[in-house]
Amino acid sequence: MSSGPSKPKIRKKEDYVSHFQDAWLENVEYKNWLIKINEETGKCKLCWVTFITKHDGEKAVKAHMNSKKHKRMIQNINSNQVLTTFLPQENLAENFKVAIAEMSQIYYNVSHHHSYLSMIVHGLWN
């Protein structure tokens, strides 16, 4: 029974907490670089940048994706050739046999305490 004007209710701002969504890991835009750390944190496996999704949610993921550092990293990856293009791919079985023979010879020499000089003198090392 107050006759005066009523005071407007002041609403407290509620904190909104967002969680890392596993569906983001399947998203075509994110799946090649996004890693889930925990329920509130994600990480870029290209840039090694950790970002918090607790308050911004997917907006934080998109913000990192659109950052200069991430775009530069993507550009570098796309412009570099894969190392396997420089390695010979022929005769893999033969190369494997040669590697086994070389490793066996090295193991024998090390286990019998032979020096590398003695291997060269006796013609065991080319």
Long-range contacts (C-beta under 8 A, 24 or more apart in sequence): 16-55, 17-54, 17-55, 18-53, 18-54, 18-55, 18-56, 18-57, 18-58, 19-53, 19-54, 20-53, 21-57, 21-58, 24-58, 24-61, 29-65, 30-61, 30-65, 33-70, 34-61, 44-70, 46-70, 46-73, 46-74, 46-77, 47-73
